[in-house]
């Protein structure tokens, strides 16, 4: 059998501008079922490319299990397409970002990706509420009372008046991902109060993005969810400040103000 001969093409390879495509990184939990489809749905028209890695976590969703992720974030961030610039990285766990502490989350991720802006859901939610001019906030979570209490304290400590805070009492984030939209709408309406200026629905596992418009229509108030706020902050930090997808709440009509140069934690 004659061996084939391989030669170089006469045509030299040409390359696209490596920086022309906006690239965003996601660090999602190993058991996460919601963040990737949420970001794909919200950001598809933006032209951004989303790169995903996962970090090992454990159920049930308890403060101890959430804090245990802190030491794994650097390794997870290092797996995000090494050597390719990212415009921002999102750590997709609201309760863990509060319990670990946003400064530690940012430091651990930037240990692998120095200089890359880091977005946490809790930090993005605070920026979102500030952009909406909402100081009095009702909070809804799918967690247990034990895991919800630090969330309420976090927002109170950061200058928000928590008008009401309720939780669904679910222990496993994979179960949270299967909560019906009807349940989320009904629970959001129940946590609303006359003095509430905005409703924050916490948890990146909860499929709340698809019912934001329904809740805003039912309550007449702006709604912020973890993944919606995260996507909004990522586009603003990632040079896509004019991006305004339809159907995901009033938030996307607004600019992001007051974020630090390095992170939106």
C-alpha positions as CSV (number, residue, x, y, z in Angstrom):
1,X,0.0,0.0,0.0
2,X,1.4,3.4,-1.0
3,X,1.8,5.7,1.9
4,X,0.0,9.1,1.6
5,X,2.1,12.2,1.4
6,X,1.2,15.2,3.5
7,X,2.3,18.7,2.5
8,X,1.6,22.2,3.8
9,X,-1.2,24.2,2.2
10,X,-0.1,27.0,-0.1
11,X,-2.7,29.1,1.5
12,X,-1.5,30.5,4.8
13,X,-4.0,30.4,7.7
14,X,-5.8,33.7,8.5
15,X,-7.2,34.4,11.9
16,X,-10.2,36.3,13.2
17,X,-9.6,39.1,15.8
18,X,-9.2,37.1,19.0
19,X,-10.7,39.9,21.2
20,X,-13.7,40.6,19.0
21,X,-15.9,37.9,20.6
22,X,-17.1,38.8,24.1
23,X,-16.4,35.8,26.3
24,X,-17.9,35.3,29.7
25,X,-17.1,32.6,32.3
26,X,-19.5,30.8,34.6
27,X,-18.5,28.8,37.6
28,X,-21.6,26.7,38.4
29,X,-22.1,24.0,41.1
30,X,-21.6,20.4,40.2
31,X,-25.3,19.8,40.8
32,X,-26.6,23.0,39.1
33,X,-29.4,22.4,36.5
34,X,-30.5,26.0,36.0
35,X,-27.7,28.6,35.4
36,X,-26.5,27.4,32.0
37,X,-30.0,27.4,30.4
38,X,-30.8,30.7,32.1
39,X,-27.7,32.4,30.7
40,X,-28.2,30.9,27.3
41,X,-31.8,32.1,27.2
42,X,-31.1,35.6,28.4
43,X,-27.8,36.3,26.6
44,X,-28.3,34.5,23.2
45,X,-29.0,37.7,21.3
46,X,-26.0,39.5,22.8
47,X,-23.4,37.6,20.7
48,X,-21.5,36.7,23.8
49,X,-19.9,33.3,24.1
50,X,-20.4,31.6,27.5
51,X,-17.7,29.2,28.9
52,X,-18.6,27.0,31.8
53,X,-16.7,25.1,34.5
54,X,-18.1,23.4,37.6
55,X,-17.1,23.4,41.3
56,X,-17.7,20.4,43.5
57,X,-20.5,21.0,46.1
58,X,-22.6,18.9,48.5
59,X,-26.3,18.6,49.3
60,X,-28.1,19.4,51.5
61,X,-27.8,23.1,51.1
62,X,-26.5,24.0,54.5
63,X,-24.2,26.8,55.7
64,X,-21.4,24.3,56.4
65,X,-21.7,22.7,52.9
66,X,-21.8,26.0,51.2
67,X,-18.7,27.4,53.0
68,X,-16.8,24.2,52.0
69,X,-16.7,25.4,48.4
70,X,-14.4,28.3,49.2
71,X,-11.2,26.4,48.8
72,X,-12.2,24.8,45.5
73,X,-12.9,28.0,43.6
74,X,-9.3,28.6,42.4
75,X,-9.1,25.2,40.8
76,X,-12.5,25.6,39.2
77,X,-11.5,29.0,37.8
78,X,-8.3,27.7,36.4
79,X,-10.3,25.3,34.2
80,X,-12.0,28.1,32.3
81,X,-10.2,28.0,28.9
82,X,-6.7,28.7,30.1
83,X,-4.9,31.5,28.3
84,X,-8.1,33.0,26.7
85,X,-9.2,36.3,28.1
86,X,-12.6,36.5,29.7
87,X,-14.5,39.8,30.2
88,X,-16.0,38.6,33.5
89,X,-16.6,35.5,35.6
90,X,-19.8,34.7,37.5
91,X,-19.8,32.4,40.5
92,X,-23.3,30.9,40.5
93,X,-24.2,30.5,44.1
94,X,-26.0,33.2,46.0
95,X,-26.1,31.7,49.4
96,X,-22.4,30.5,49.2
97,X,-21.2,34.0,48.1
98,X,-22.9,35.4,51.3
99,X,-21.6,32.7,53.6
100,X,-18.1,32.5,52.3
101,X,-17.9,36.3,51.9
102,X,-17.7,38.1,48.6
103,X,-14.2,39.3,49.1
104,X,-12.9,35.8,49.6
105,X,-14.9,34.5,46.6
106,X,-13.3,37.2,44.4
107,X,-9.8,36.6,45.8
108,X,-10.0,32.9,45.2
109,X,-11.2,33.2,41.7
110,X,-8.8,35.9,40.8
111,X,-5.9,33.8,42.1
112,X,-6.4,31.8,38.9
113,X,-7.7,34.6,36.7
114,X,-6.0,37.8,37.9
115,X,-7.6,41.0,36.8
116,X,-10.8,39.4,35.5
117,X,-13.9,41.0,37.0
118,X,-15.8,38.6,39.2
119,X,-19.6,38.7,39.7
120,X,-21.4,37.1,42.6
121,X,-25.2,36.8,42.6
122,X,-25.5,38.6,45.9
123,X,-23.3,41.5,44.8
124,X,-25.1,41.7,41.4
125,X,-28.4,41.8,43.2
126,X,-27.3,44.7,45.4
127,X,-26.2,46.6,42.4
128,X,-29.4,45.8,40.6
129,X,-31.6,47.0,43.5
130,X,-29.5,50.2,43.8
131,X,-30.0,50.8,40.0
132,X,-33.8,50.3,40.5
133,X,-33.7,52.8,43.4
134,X,-35.2,50.2,45.7
135,X,-34.3,50.5,49.4
136,X,-37.1,48.4,50.9
137,X,-36.9,44.8,49.6
138,X,-38.9,41.6,50.1
139,X,-36.8,38.5,49.8
140,X,-37.9,35.0,48.7
141,X,-35.6,32.0,48.7
142,X,-36.1,28.2,48.1
143,X,-33.8,27.4,51.1
144,X,-34.4,26.3,54.6
145,X,-34.8,28.9,57.4
146,X,-31.2,28.2,58.5
147,X,-29.7,29.0,55.1
148,X,-32.1,31.9,54.4
149,X,-31.3,33.9,57.6
150,X,-27.8,34.9,56.6
151,X,-29.2,36.1,53.3
152,X,-31.7,38.4,55.1
153,X,-29.0,39.6,57.4
154,X,-26.6,40.3,54.5
155,X,-29.0,42.7,52.8
156,X,-29.9,44.4,56.0
157,X,-26.2,44.9,56.8
158,X,-25.8,46.5,53.4
159,X,-28.3,49.2,53.9
160,X,-31.5,47.6,52.7
161,X,-34.7,47.4,54.7
162,X,-36.0,43.9,54.5
163,X,-39.8,44.3,54.5
164,X,-40.4,40.5,54.5
165,X,-38.4,37.3,54.0
166,X,-39.9,33.9,53.3
167,X,-38.4,30.6,52.2
168,X,-39.8,27.4,50.6
169,X,-37.8,25.0,52.9
170,X,-36.1,22.9,50.2
171,X,-32.8,21.3,51.2
172,X,-31.5,20.0,47.8
173,X,-30.6,22.4,44.9
174,X,-31.6,19.7,42.4
175,X,-35.1,19.9,43.8
176,X,-35.0,23.7,43.7
177,X,-34.4,23.4,40.0
178,X,-37.8,21.7,39.5
179,X,-40.0,24.2,41.4
180,X,-42.9,25.2,39.1
181,X,-43.2,28.7,37.8
182,X,-46.7,28.9,39.3
183,X,-45.2,28.2,42.7
184,X,-42.6,31.0,42.3
185,X,-45.2,33.5,41.2
186,X,-47.5,32.7,44.1
187,X,-44.7,32.8,46.6
188,X,-43.5,36.1,45.3
189,X,-46.9,37.6,45.5
190,X,-47.2,36.3,49.1
191,X,-43.9,37.9,50.2
192,X,-44.8,41.3,48.8
193,X,-46.0,44.0,51.2
194,X,-47.4,47.5,50.6
195,X,-44.1,49.1,51.6
196,X,-41.9,46.8,49.5
197,X,-40.2,48.6,46.6
198,X,-38.7,45.6,44.9
199,X,-38.7,41.8,45.2
200,X,-35.5,39.8,45.3
201,X,-35.8,36.1,44.5
202,X,-32.6,34.4,45.7
203,X,-30.9,31.2,44.3
204,X,-29.3,30.5,41.0
205,X,-30.8,27.0,41.1
206,X,-34.4,28.3,41.2
207,X,-35.9,28.7,37.7
208,X,-37.3,32.2,38.3
209,X,-36.0,33.9,35.2
210,X,-39.0,32.8,33.1
211,X,-41.6,34.3,35.4
212,X,-40.0,37.7,36.1
213,X,-42.4,39.4,33.8
214,X,-45.4,37.7,35.3
215,X,-44.4,38.7,38.8
216,X,-43.8,42.3,37.8
217,X,-47.2,42.4,36.2
218,X,-48.9,40.8,39.2
219,X,-47.3,43.0,41.8
220,X,-46.5,46.2,39.8
221,X,-43.0,46.1,41.3
222,X,-39.6,45.4,39.9
223,X,-38.2,41.9,40.4
224,X,-34.6,40.9,40.7
225,X,-33.5,37.3,40.6
226,X,-30.0,35.9,41.1
227,X,-29.3,34.8,37.6
228,X,-31.0,37.8,36.0
229,X,-28.9,40.2,38.1
230,X,-25.8,38.1,37.4
231,X,-26.4,38.3,33.6
232,X,-27.1,42.0,33.8
233,X,-23.9,42.7,35.7
234,X,-21.9,40.5,33.4
235,X,-23.1,42.3,30.3
236,X,-22.4,45.7,31.8
237,X,-18.9,44.7,33.0
238,X,-18.3,42.8,29.7
239,X,-18.7,45.8,27.4
240,X,-22.3,45.0,26.4
241,X,-23.9,47.9,28.3
242,X,-26.5,48.5,25.5
243,X,-27.8,44.9,25.6
244,X,-31.5,44.9,26.6
245,X,-33.2,41.5,26.1
246,X,-37.0,41.6,26.2
247,X,-39.0,39.8,28.8
248,X,-36.6,39.6,31.7
249,X,-37.7,42.6,33.8
250,X,-37.1,46.3,34.1
251,X,-33.6,45.8,35.3
252,X,-32.1,45.3,31.8
253,X,-33.2,48.8,30.9
254,X,-30.8,50.3,33.4
255,X,-27.0,50.9,33.5
256,X,-24.8,49.5,36.2
257,X,-23.4,52.3,38.4
258,X,-20.9,52.2,41.3
259,X,-19.3,48.9,40.5
260,X,-15.6,48.5,41.4
261,X,-13.1,48.2,38.6
262,X,-12.2,44.7,39.5
263,X,-15.4,43.0,40.6
264,X,-19.1,43.3,41.1
265,X,-19.1,41.4,44.3
